[in-house]
Amino acid sequence: MNAVADLATEQDLADRLGRDLTEEEQARAPALLADASALVRDFTRQDLTAVADDPIILRPVGMMLRLPQRPVTAVTFVAAVGADGTTTGALTGWSWDGRDKVDLSCATPAGSWPLGWRGPGPDTYRVVYSHGYTPVPPGVLAVVCAMVLRTLLSPSMTAGMVAERIGAYNYQLQQGGGAPGATVVMTAADEKALARWGPRRAGMIQVEAG
């Protein structure tokens, strides 16, 4: 799979703070942005940023392949994969619905079918497609920035600490230890806000990355 960028930038954080990041914040921000982006992608199972010519191996449901990443912006290649792992040249006759499905009803090979194709077990296909958003959806951007800023602005690197005073040292822990410290945390509110970008589970079987 192609490398994907973080879902927010340091400038996005500064815009929300209404000021430039301090040197300490600049030092921590890249790792926190990467962590928050990874957590959001793990939760949604979506890349969310634009990825071009992404290969994937899929099994159809009936004669339909459902592409897992959204939105799909182009489908450029479809080939059958045989039991021995070989593929045909590009199939012809398949159709893309302009959203997330490829119809194989009329698909035919450019050459001979690969060894073992349509043999025991389900068929598999290699698809190359482009997908993702440009720019990142505002709702996703808002969640990533909120996750990072909660940690970046925490008064301590100790998880759960919400107050700290130097000199006759005092500190206060939030009930339940929910406030972030050194690492980003995804809250229930974050998950609710991201739910619309989650995976569509029905009708799609992914085998592996192509």
KOLNU-550543 format. One record per residue (C-alpha): residue number from 1; residue in three letters; y, z, x. Coordinates in Angstrom, 3 decimals. Each point is the difference from the previous one (the first is absolute). Example, Ala and Ser with C-alpha at 12.3 -4.5 7.8 and 13.67 -1.06 7.14 Angstrom:
BEGIN
<pt 1, 'ALA', <-4.500, 7.800, 12.300>>
<pt 2, 'SER', <3.440, -0.660, 1.370>>
END
This chain:
BEGIN
<pt 1, 'MET', <0.000, 0.000, 0.000>>
<pt 2, 'ASN', <3.487, -0.733, 1.167>>
<pt 3, 'ALA', <2.111, 2.897, 1.230>>
<pt 4, 'VAL', <2.376, 1.336, -2.623>>
<pt 5, 'ALA', <3.385, 1.657, 0.440>>
<pt 6, 'ASP', <0.977, 3.498, -1.094>>
<pt 7, 'LEU', <1.104, 0.233, -3.631>>
<pt 8, 'ALA', <3.423, 1.430, 0.911>>
<pt 9, 'THR', <2.343, 0.012, 2.996>>
<pt 10, 'GLU', <2.220, 2.515, 1.764>>
<pt 11, 'GLN', <2.980, -1.723, -1.618>>
<pt 12, 'ASP', <-1.526, 0.664, -3.435>>
<pt 13, 'LEU', <-0.129, 3.706, 0.894>>
<pt 14, 'ALA', <3.607, -0.033, 1.245>>
<pt 15, 'ASP', <1.148, -1.730, -3.193>>
<pt 16, 'ARG', <-1.484, 2.802, -2.060>>
<pt 17, 'LEU', <1.445, 2.719, 2.219>>
<pt 18, 'GLY', <3.440, -1.582, 0.007>>
<pt 19, 'ARG', <0.189, 0.404, 3.771>>
<pt 20, 'ASP', <-1.621, -1.203, 3.210>>
<pt 21, 'LEU', <-3.181, 1.733, 1.123>>
<pt 22, 'THR', <0.426, 2.611, 2.714>>
<pt 23, 'GLU', <-1.701, -0.531, 3.360>>
<pt 24, 'GLU', <-2.765, 2.413, -0.993>>
<pt 25, 'GLU', <-0.490, -1.776, -3.332>>
<pt 26, 'GLN', <-0.065, -3.390, 1.735>>
<pt 27, 'ALA', <-2.718, 1.273, 2.324>>
<pt 28, 'ARG', <-2.235, 1.124, -2.877>>
<pt 29, 'ALA', <0.774, -2.668, -2.608>>
<pt 30, 'PRO', <-2.236, -2.868, 1.282>>
<pt 31, 'ALA', <-3.200, 2.078, -0.076>>
<pt 32, 'LEU', <0.865, 1.521, -3.387>>
<pt 33, 'LEU', <0.770, -3.426, -1.489>>
<pt 34, 'ALA', <-3.325, -1.314, 1.306>>
<pt 35, 'ASP', <-1.873, 3.007, -1.419>>
<pt 36, 'ALA', <1.694, -0.235, -3.406>>
<pt 37, 'SER', <-0.654, -3.750, -0.173>>
<pt 38, 'ALA', <-3.678, 0.565, 0.838>>
<pt 39, 'LEU', <-0.364, 2.681, -2.689>>
<pt 40, 'VAL', <1.604, -2.240, -2.624>>
<pt 41, 'ARG', <-2.226, -2.930, 0.951>>
<pt 42, 'ASP', <-3.107, 2.198, -0.070>>
<pt 43, 'PHE', <0.934, 1.286, -3.464>>
<pt 44, 'THR', <0.883, -3.381, -1.526>>
<pt 45, 'ARG', <-2.516, -2.062, 2.013>>
<pt 46, 'GLN', <2.772, -2.562, 0.323>>
<pt 47, 'ASP', <1.827, -1.336, 3.070>>
<pt 48, 'LEU', <3.178, -0.360, -2.116>>
<pt 49, 'THR', <1.878, -1.896, 2.752>>
<pt 50, 'ALA', <-0.412, -3.778, 0.328>>
<pt 51, 'VAL', <-3.112, -1.178, 1.910>>
<pt 52, 'ALA', <-0.640, -3.695, 0.656>>
<pt 53, 'ASP', <-3.401, -1.713, 0.266>>
<pt 54, 'ASP', <-2.102, 3.136, -0.435>>
<pt 55, 'PRO', <-3.788, -0.703, 0.164>>
<pt 56, 'ILE', <-2.414, 1.934, -2.180>>
<pt 57, 'ILE', <-3.656, -0.246, -1.083>>
<pt 58, 'LEU', <-0.600, 0.479, -3.748>>
<pt 59, 'ARG', <-2.845, -0.120, -2.503>>
<pt 60, 'PRO', <0.756, -1.607, -3.353>>
<pt 61, 'VAL', <-0.416, 1.456, -3.448>>
<pt 62, 'GLY', <-1.509, -2.911, -1.844>>
<pt 63, 'MET', <1.875, -2.954, 1.468>>
<pt 64, 'MET', <3.230, 1.932, 0.591>>
<pt 65, 'LEU', <1.358, 1.556, 3.188>>
<pt 66, 'ARG', <2.655, 2.691, -0.444>>
<pt 67, 'LEU', <2.330, 0.389, 2.962>>
<pt 68, 'PRO', <0.636, 3.686, 0.746>>
<pt 69, 'GLN', <3.502, -0.060, 1.534>>
<pt 70, 'ARG', <3.011, -0.627, -2.240>>
<pt 71, 'PRO', <2.073, -1.943, -0.656>>
<pt 72, 'VAL', <-1.889, -3.076, 1.173>>
<pt 73, 'THR', <2.469, -2.620, 1.220>>
<pt 74, 'ALA', <-2.392, -2.737, 1.186>>
<pt 75, 'VAL', <-3.699, -0.824, 0.321>>
<pt 76, 'THR', <-0.665, -2.500, 2.773>>
<pt 77, 'PHE', <-3.756, 0.027, 0.707>>
<pt 78, 'VAL', <-3.255, 0.746, -1.827>>
<pt 79, 'ALA', <-3.483, -0.457, 1.474>>
<pt 80, 'ALA', <-3.505, 1.136, -0.917>>
<pt 81, 'VAL', <-1.739, 2.358, 2.439>>
<pt 82, 'GLY', <-3.752, -0.323, 0.467>>
<pt 83, 'ALA', <-2.562, 2.724, 0.592>>
<pt 84, 'ASP', <0.124, -0.813, 3.710>>
<pt 85, 'GLY', <3.771, 0.522, 0.074>>
<pt 86, 'THR', <0.918, -3.672, 0.336>>
<pt 87, 'THR', <2.586, -1.612, -2.246>>
<pt 88, 'THR', <0.620, -3.442, -1.368>>
<pt 89, 'GLY', <3.159, -1.891, 0.645>>
<pt 90, 'ALA', <2.714, 0.692, -2.533>>
<pt 91, 'LEU', <-1.244, -0.263, -3.580>>
<pt 92, 'THR', <1.751, -2.331, -2.382>>
<pt 93, 'GLY', <0.359, 0.274, -3.767>>
<pt 94, 'TRP', <0.757, 3.743, -0.109>>
<pt 95, 'SER', <3.146, 1.123, -1.789>>
<pt 96, 'TRP', <2.386, 2.931, 0.383>>
<pt 97, 'ASP', <1.558, 1.442, -3.163>>
<pt 98, 'GLY', <3.310, 0.709, 1.747>>
<pt 99, 'ARG', <-0.672, 3.735, -0.121>>
<pt 100, 'ASP', <-3.105, 1.621, 1.485>>
<pt 101, 'LYS', <-3.077, -2.063, -0.997>>
<pt 102, 'VAL', <-1.750, -3.017, 1.521>>
<pt 103, 'ASP', <-2.246, -1.971, -2.377>>
<pt 104, 'LEU', <-3.084, -1.507, 1.686>>
<pt 105, 'SER', <-1.374, -1.759, -3.093>>
<pt 106, 'CYS', <0.740, -3.477, 1.364>>
<pt 107, 'ALA', <-0.202, 0.785, 3.721>>
<pt 108, 'THR', <-1.965, -2.384, 2.216>>
<pt 109, 'PRO', <-0.561, -0.042, 3.780>>
<pt 110, 'ALA', <1.589, -2.484, 2.346>>
<pt 111, 'GLY', <-3.366, -0.258, 1.818>>
<pt 112, 'SER', <-3.424, 1.525, -0.553>>
<pt 113, 'TRP', <-0.377, 3.511, -1.387>>
<pt 114, 'PRO', <-0.633, 2.607, 2.732>>
<pt 115, 'LEU', <-3.533, 1.192, 0.651>>
<pt 116, 'GLY', <-1.075, 2.602, -2.537>>
<pt 117, 'TRP', <2.902, -0.604, -2.391>>
<pt 118, 'ARG', <-1.012, 0.721, -3.598>>
<pt 119, 'GLY', <-3.096, 1.685, 1.387>>
<pt 120, 'PRO', <-1.113, 3.587, -0.725>>
<pt 121, 'GLY', <2.877, 2.416, -0.581>>
<pt 122, 'PRO', <3.579, -0.677, -1.074>>
<pt 123, 'ASP', <2.074, -2.874, 1.322>>
<pt 124, 'THR', <2.901, 0.753, 2.336>>
<pt 125, 'TYR', <3.149, -1.935, 0.790>>
<pt 126, 'ARG', <2.612, -0.025, 2.730>>
<pt 127, 'VAL', <3.532, -0.245, -1.349>>
<pt 128, 'VAL', <3.263, -0.290, 1.924>>
<pt 129, 'TYR', <3.045, 1.036, -1.995>>
<pt 130, 'SER', <3.540, 1.336, 0.339>>
<pt 131, 'HIS', <1.267, 3.027, -1.877>>
<pt 132, 'GLY', <2.506, 2.841, -0.172>>
<pt 133, 'TYR', <3.612, 0.728, -0.872>>
<pt 134, 'THR', <3.219, -1.100, 1.667>>
<pt 135, 'PRO', <1.821, 2.354, 0.038>>
<pt 136, 'VAL', <-2.062, 3.175, -0.555>>
<pt 137, 'PRO', <0.258, 1.064, -3.672>>
<pt 138, 'PRO', <2.833, 2.549, -0.474>>
<pt 139, 'GLY', <-2.375, 2.538, -1.538>>
<pt 140, 'VAL', <-2.318, -0.107, 3.012>>
<pt 141, 'LEU', <2.952, 0.182, 2.393>>
<pt 142, 'ALA', <1.336, 3.056, -1.843>>
<pt 143, 'VAL', <-3.323, 1.850, 0.260>>
<pt 144, 'VAL', <-0.440, -0.740, 3.715>>
<pt 145, 'CYS', <3.548, 1.127, 0.798>>
<pt 146, 'ALA', <-0.417, 3.171, -2.070>>
<pt 147, 'MET', <-3.246, 0.858, 1.801>>
<pt 148, 'VAL', <1.614, -0.448, 3.412>>
<pt 149, 'LEU', <3.273, 1.772, -0.822>>
<pt 150, 'ARG', <-1.784, 3.063, -1.385>>
<pt 151, 'THR', <-1.602, 0.410, 3.410>>
<pt 152, 'LEU', <2.894, -1.195, 2.130>>
<pt 153, 'LEU', <2.429, 2.446, -1.642>>
<pt 154, 'SER', <-2.412, 2.929, -0.061>>
<pt 155, 'PRO', <1.581, 3.007, 1.766>>
<pt 156, 'SER', <-3.172, 0.583, 2.002>>
<pt 157, 'MET', <-3.047, -1.824, 1.322>>
<pt 158, 'THR', <-2.066, 2.678, -1.767>>
<pt 159, 'ALA', <-1.514, -1.266, -3.244>>
<pt 160, 'GLY', <1.272, 1.894, -3.039>>
<pt 161, 'MET', <3.123, 1.412, 1.667>>
<pt 162, 'VAL', <3.127, -0.501, -2.102>>
<pt 163, 'ALA', <2.436, 2.342, 1.802>>
<pt 164, 'GLU', <0.524, 1.109, 3.577>>
<pt 165, 'ARG', <2.640, 2.001, 1.870>>
<pt 166, 'ILE', <0.350, 0.385, 3.736>>
<pt 167, 'GLY', <1.276, 3.402, 1.128>>
<pt 168, 'ALA', <-1.784, 3.035, -1.405>>
<pt 169, 'TYR', <-2.511, -2.724, -0.814>>
<pt 170, 'ASN', <-0.796, -0.401, -3.705>>
<pt 171, 'TYR', <-1.940, -2.635, -1.872>>
<pt 172, 'GLN', <-1.265, -0.660, -3.504>>
<pt 173, 'LEU', <-3.116, -1.814, -1.157>>
<pt 174, 'GLN', <-0.109, -1.917, -3.268>>
<pt 175, 'GLN', <-2.546, 1.339, -2.495>>
<pt 176, 'GLY', <-3.175, -2.033, 0.483>>
<pt 177, 'GLY', <1.105, -1.472, 3.324>>
<pt 178, 'GLY', <0.889, -3.355, -1.548>>
<pt 179, 'ALA', <3.071, -0.892, 2.065>>
<pt 180, 'PRO', <-0.640, -2.404, 2.899>>
<pt 181, 'GLY', <0.201, 1.008, 3.620>>
<pt 182, 'ALA', <-1.057, -2.334, 2.809>>
<pt 183, 'THR', <-1.764, -2.614, -2.158>>
<pt 184, 'VAL', <0.800, -2.049, -3.089>>
<pt 185, 'VAL', <-1.584, 1.067, -3.276>>
<pt 186, 'MET', <-0.619, -2.001, -3.177>>
<pt 187, 'THR', <0.711, 2.032, -3.139>>
<pt 188, 'ALA', <-1.328, -0.426, -3.528>>
<pt 189, 'ALA', <3.402, -1.421, -0.962>>
<pt 190, 'ASP', <-0.292, -2.571, 2.799>>
<pt 191, 'GLU', <-3.461, -1.026, -1.232>>
<pt 192, 'LYS', <1.282, -0.368, -3.563>>
<pt 193, 'ALA', <2.883, -2.185, 1.191>>
<pt 194, 'LEU', <-2.427, -2.215, 1.963>>
<pt 195, 'ALA', <-2.624, -0.346, -2.733>>
<pt 196, 'ARG', <1.250, -3.405, -1.201>>
<pt 197, 'TRP', <-0.743, -1.487, 3.441>>
<pt 198, 'GLY', <-3.552, 1.320, 0.099>>
<pt 199, 'PRO', <-3.104, -2.217, 0.066>>
<pt 200, 'ARG', <-1.410, -1.925, -2.938>>
<pt 201, 'ARG', <-3.624, 1.014, 0.235>>
<pt 202, 'ALA', <-1.676, -2.151, -2.635>>
<pt 203, 'GLY', <-1.422, -3.417, 0.845>>
<pt 204, 'MET', <0.413, -0.024, 3.778>>
<pt 205, 'ILE', <-2.599, 0.625, 2.689>>
<pt 206, 'GLN', <1.211, -0.007, 3.591>>
<pt 207, 'VAL', <-2.639, -0.356, 2.690>>
<pt 208, 'GLU', <2.027, 0.301, 3.218>>
<pt 209, 'ALA', <3.060, -1.313, 1.757>>
<pt 210, 'GLY', <-0.400, -3.648, 0.930>>
END
